[in-house]
Amino acid sequence: MTTVPQPTTETRWRCTLCGNLTRFDVTRSSKVIEYVHLDLAGEPKVEEREVVSETIESVRCRWCNAVDQIELVDRPGTDAAAAS
């Protein structure tokens, strides 16, 4: 299993096979702490959620179904894209 880097404010995902920039299926593992409030009928409601750790396990392109073909590229309008 290879982990995929998460996009930042300066980067985004792009499929290297078809060029897709907008549609991906993401498989991730998360460890969270949740504050769950149960009403008198016993129905749970998560009122607070803190992500302790999160790992993206795979990203699949929705257009061409490619797995593990996703790269990080600069977002348009960022300083990194302007310097390229």
Phi, psi and omega in degrees: 000126175252140178272148181254132179294145180275141177299154178242189177290341179258347184232164175211166179279151174212134176282128182285344181272313185245350179088002180307135178240357193232342187230115182219147169261123186247127174256121182225153173249134181230146169244120185229157170246124182239140171264112183253127177252125177260129176283178184297337177275354179092007179283124181278147174220124177281117182260335176219144179218124178242123177276117180277316176207154180210134179232127174275118184272320177204155176229125181245134179288129179286337183278312186244000178070012180292136177246141179060031176239025185257134179236162173266131176232161179292143173283146176295144177086358178271164179298323180296320179290324180291329181283342182287000000 
